[in-house]
Amino acid sequence: MAKDLEIVLLRSFVTAVRAGSISRAATALGQTQPALSQQLRKLEHTVGRPLLHRSPAGVVMTRAGEELLPYAERILSLAAQALAETGGALTGHCGVGLLEDLAASRLPLALADLTRLHPGATLEVLCLSQSATRQAYDAGRVQLVLDEVSDVPGPPRWTVRRPLVWAVGEGVDVKADPLPVVLFSNPCTWRTRVLEALERAERRWQVAFESNSLIGVLGAIRAGLGVAALMPANLEPSMIAHNQDLLPELPDIEFGLTRHPRTDGDPLIDAVEAALRRAI
């Protein structure tokens, strides 16, 4: 008999990963901890591999869990979209301004899934400078902007905080003095916050490489030039910092979504905004 991935089990797994512990995930889902643990074991039995390392400090994903997570998130997003949007086909155009780091994560998958449900709709994702995004927003080419709160062109409709984590290039010694750091070029608020975190920790540092693009920063990390602060979704397995205690804690980043006021009531823009909010 073919095995199926039950949505309720995938939701339990994703919630446990996001919460960092089974007890917190059980509270979020309104379940008991034993019931949630049983669901996670059932999912592991279905997959045939352990998905989580459990300890008194919480849970972290195994390699199999890291492989399953993007599929689980996409299945949950598709299920929610199918329920919300199958009442009628959507048409029209929606332009979305995205921070490059968000565009390189799983957000575009949510938008691609939406266009498959509504082939008459056209979505356009733009990764532009702050000034260029503002021009596209004012001109009506972009209806939604999801970026750092300080960079969106207007008061955000909603905000969300997401962590930064250290990505360490292969062979890089995090005990090095000074610490080689890979940075985004100015102007960049992340750059400022990373350097402030190092200063607070009294860590000496030197700029090993800098780039104005995520592609450039990722390439430098792959080449083993230093350490950098990235969103977790943009980490590659070889880049994850396993010795976080040797590096200072990084601040969260607050993202916000701004929507053009002339789009109120537009069902396509409503659907795209909902898809972005679910995905992030």
C-alpha positions as CSV (number, residue, x, y, z in Angstrom):
1,M,0.0,0.0,0.0
2,A,1.3,3.4,-0.9
3,K,2.3,5.8,1.9
4,D,0.6,9.2,2.2
5,L,1.9,12.3,3.9
6,E,-1.0,13.4,6.1
7,I,-1.4,17.2,6.3
8,V,-2.2,17.1,10.0
9,L,1.2,15.3,10.6
10,L,3.0,17.8,8.4
11,R,1.5,20.7,10.3
12,S,2.6,19.2,13.6
13,F,6.2,18.8,12.2
14,V,6.4,22.3,10.8
15,T,5.0,23.8,14.0
16,A,7.5,21.9,16.2
17,V,10.3,23.1,14.0
18,R,9.2,26.7,14.2
19,A,8.5,26.6,17.9
20,G,11.8,24.9,18.7
21,S,10.2,22.5,21.2
22,I,7.4,20.0,21.3
23,S,5.8,21.6,24.4
24,R,5.5,25.0,22.8
25,A,4.3,23.5,19.5
26,A,1.6,21.5,21.4
27,T,0.4,24.7,23.1
28,A,0.3,26.5,19.7
29,L,-1.8,23.7,18.2
30,G,-4.1,23.3,21.2
31,Q,-2.9,19.7,21.8
32,T,-1.3,17.8,24.6
33,Q,2.4,17.1,24.4
34,P,2.0,13.3,24.3
35,A,-0.5,13.6,21.4
36,L,1.8,15.8,19.4
37,S,4.8,13.5,20.1
38,Q,2.8,10.5,18.8
39,Q,1.9,12.4,15.6
40,L,5.6,13.2,15.0
41,R,6.6,9.6,15.6
42,K,3.9,8.5,13.1
43,L,5.3,10.9,10.5
44,E,8.8,9.6,11.1
45,H,7.5,6.1,10.6
46,T,5.9,7.1,7.3
47,V,9.1,8.8,6.1
48,G,11.2,6.0,7.4
49,R,13.8,8.3,9.0
50,P,14.1,10.4,12.2
51,L,13.1,14.0,11.5
52,L,14.0,15.6,14.8
53,H,16.7,15.4,17.4
54,R,15.0,15.7,20.8
55,S,16.7,17.0,23.9
56,P,15.7,18.9,27.1
57,A,16.6,22.1,25.3
58,G,14.1,21.5,22.5
59,V,14.2,20.0,19.1
60,V,16.4,20.5,16.0
61,M,16.0,19.0,12.6
62,T,18.0,16.0,11.4
63,R,19.2,15.9,7.8
64,A,16.0,14.2,6.8
65,G,14.0,16.9,8.6
66,E,15.8,19.6,6.7
67,E,15.0,17.8,3.4
68,L,11.3,17.4,4.3
69,L,10.7,20.9,5.7
70,P,10.4,22.8,2.3
71,Y,8.0,20.2,1.0
72,A,5.9,20.2,4.1
73,E,5.7,24.0,4.1
74,R,4.7,24.0,0.4
75,I,2.0,21.3,0.9
76,L,0.5,23.3,3.8
77,S,0.6,26.5,1.7
78,L,-1.0,24.8,-1.3
79,A,-3.8,23.3,0.9
80,A,-4.6,26.7,2.4
81,Q,-4.6,28.4,-1.0
82,A,-6.8,25.7,-2.5
83,L,-9.4,26.1,0.2
84,A,-9.3,29.9,0.0
85,E,-9.1,30.5,-3.7
86,T,-10.9,27.7,-5.6
87,G,-14.2,29.7,-5.3
88,G,-13.4,31.4,-8.7
89,A,-10.6,32.1,-11.1
90,L,-8.6,35.2,-10.6
91,T,-7.3,37.4,-13.4
92,G,-5.3,40.6,-13.7
93,H,-1.7,41.7,-12.9
94,C,0.0,42.0,-9.5
95,G,3.5,43.4,-9.1
96,V,5.4,42.5,-6.0
97,G,8.6,44.3,-4.7
98,L,10.7,41.8,-2.7
99,L,13.9,42.1,-0.8
100,E,16.5,39.9,-2.7
101,D,17.0,37.7,0.4
102,L,13.2,37.0,0.5
103,A,13.0,36.4,-3.3
104,A,15.8,33.8,-2.9
105,S,13.8,31.9,-0.2
106,R,10.6,30.0,-0.5
107,L,8.3,32.9,-1.1
108,P,8.4,32.7,-4.9
109,L,7.2,29.1,-4.7
110,A,4.0,30.3,-2.9
111,L,3.4,32.8,-5.8
112,A,4.1,30.2,-8.4
113,D,1.6,27.9,-6.8
114,L,-1.0,30.7,-6.9
115,T,-0.5,31.2,-10.6
116,R,-1.0,27.5,-11.2
117,L,-4.4,27.8,-9.5
118,H,-5.2,30.9,-11.5
119,P,-3.6,30.8,-15.0
120,G,-5.3,34.0,-16.0
121,A,-3.4,36.0,-13.4
122,T,0.0,37.5,-14.1
123,L,2.5,38.0,-11.2
124,E,5.7,40.1,-11.5
125,V,8.4,39.9,-8.8
126,L,10.9,42.8,-8.7
127,C,14.1,43.0,-6.6
128,L,15.0,46.7,-6.8
129,S,16.8,49.4,-4.8
130,Q,14.7,51.3,-2.3
131,S,14.3,54.3,-4.6
132,A,13.5,52.2,-7.7
133,T,10.9,50.2,-5.7
134,R,9.3,53.5,-4.6
135,Q,9.1,54.6,-8.2
136,A,7.5,51.4,-9.4
137,Y,5.1,51.6,-6.5
138,D,4.1,55.2,-7.2
139,A,3.8,54.3,-10.9
140,G,1.4,51.4,-10.2
141,R,3.7,48.7,-11.5
142,V,4.1,47.3,-8.0
143,Q,1.1,46.9,-5.8
144,L,2.7,45.1,-2.9
145,V,6.1,45.6,-1.2
146,L,7.6,43.2,1.3
147,D,10.8,44.4,2.7
148,E,12.4,45.7,5.9
149,V,10.0,48.0,7.7
150,S,12.4,50.9,7.3
151,D,12.4,50.5,3.5
152,V,8.8,49.9,2.6
153,P,7.1,52.9,0.8
154,G,4.4,53.7,3.3
155,P,3.0,52.4,6.6
156,P,3.0,48.6,6.7
157,R,-0.3,46.7,6.9
158,W,1.4,44.0,9.0
159,T,4.9,43.1,10.2
160,V,6.8,40.0,11.2
161,R,10.1,39.4,12.8
162,R,12.5,36.8,11.5
163,P,16.0,35.8,12.9
164,L,19.4,36.2,11.3
165,V,21.9,33.3,11.7
166,W,25.6,32.9,11.2
167,A,26.7,31.2,8.0
168,V,30.3,30.0,8.3
169,G,32.4,29.2,5.2
170,E,34.1,25.8,5.0
171,G,37.5,25.9,6.8
172,V,36.8,29.3,8.5
173,D,38.1,29.4,12.1
174,V,35.4,31.2,14.1
175,K,38.1,31.7,16.8
176,A,40.2,33.8,14.4
177,D,41.4,37.2,15.7
178,P,40.4,39.2,13.8
179,L,37.3,37.4,12.6
180,P,36.9,37.5,8.7
181,V,33.5,38.8,7.9
182,V,31.5,38.8,4.6
183,L,29.2,41.8,4.4
184,F,26.6,43.3,2.2
185,S,27.8,46.6,0.8
186,N,26.5,49.9,2.2
187,P,23.8,51.1,2.5
188,C,22.6,48.0,4.4
189,T,21.0,47.9,7.9
190,W,22.0,44.3,8.3
191,R,25.6,45.2,7.8
192,T,25.3,47.8,10.6
193,R,23.6,45.4,13.0
194,V,26.1,42.6,12.4
195,L,29.1,44.9,13.1
196,E,27.3,46.3,16.2
197,A,26.8,42.8,17.5
198,L,30.5,42.0,17.0
199,E,31.5,45.3,18.8
200,R,29.2,44.5,21.7
201,A,30.8,41.1,22.0
202,E,34.2,42.8,21.9
203,R,35.2,40.6,18.9
204,R,37.8,42.1,16.6
205,W,36.9,41.7,12.9
206,Q,38.0,42.5,9.4
207,V,36.1,42.8,6.2
208,A,37.1,39.8,4.1
209,F,34.6,40.4,1.3
210,E,31.6,42.6,0.5
211,S,28.9,42.6,-2.2
212,N,25.7,44.4,-3.0
213,S,24.0,41.1,-3.9
214,L,23.0,37.9,-2.1
215,I,24.6,35.9,-4.9
216,G,28.0,37.5,-4.2
217,V,27.8,37.0,-0.4
218,L,26.8,33.3,-0.9
219,G,29.7,32.8,-3.3
220,A,32.2,34.3,-0.8
221,I,30.9,32.0,1.9
222,R,31.2,29.0,-0.3
223,A,34.7,30.0,-1.1
224,G,35.5,29.9,2.6
225,L,36.3,33.6,2.9
226,G,34.6,34.3,6.2
227,V,31.3,34.4,8.1
228,A,28.1,36.2,7.3
229,A,24.7,36.9,8.6
230,L,21.9,35.4,6.6
231,M,18.2,34.4,6.8
232,P,17.9,30.7,7.7
233,A,16.0,29.9,4.5
234,N,19.1,31.0,2.5
235,L,21.6,28.8,4.3
236,E,23.1,25.9,2.5
237,P,23.9,22.8,4.7
238,S,27.6,23.3,4.5
239,M,27.3,26.9,5.8
240,I,25.4,26.3,9.0
241,A,27.3,27.5,12.1
242,H,27.5,24.6,14.5
243,N,29.4,26.5,17.1
244,Q,27.1,29.5,17.7
245,D,28.5,29.9,21.2
246,L,31.7,31.3,19.7
247,L,29.8,34.0,17.7
248,P,27.7,36.8,19.1
249,E,23.9,36.6,19.0
250,L,22.4,38.3,16.0
251,P,19.3,40.6,16.1
252,D,16.0,39.8,14.5
253,I,14.9,41.6,11.3
254,E,11.5,43.2,11.1
255,F,9.7,42.9,7.8
256,G,6.6,44.7,6.7
257,L,4.2,44.6,3.8
258,T,2.9,47.8,2.2
259,R,-0.1,47.7,-0.2
260,H,-1.0,50.4,-2.7
261,P,-4.2,52.1,-1.5
262,R,-5.8,51.9,-4.9
263,T,-5.9,48.1,-4.7
264,D,-8.3,47.8,-1.8
265,G,-10.9,45.1,-2.7
266,D,-8.9,43.7,-5.6
267,P,-9.4,39.9,-5.2
268,L,-6.0,39.0,-6.9
269,I,-4.1,41.4,-4.7
270,D,-5.9,40.0,-1.7
271,A,-4.9,36.5,-2.7
272,V,-1.2,37.4,-3.3
273,E,-1.0,39.3,0.0
274,A,-2.5,36.3,1.8
275,A,0.0,33.9,0.1
276,L,2.9,36.1,1.1
277,R,1.8,36.3,4.7
278,R,1.3,32.5,4.9
279,A,4.7,31.8,3.3
280,I,6.7,34.2,5.5
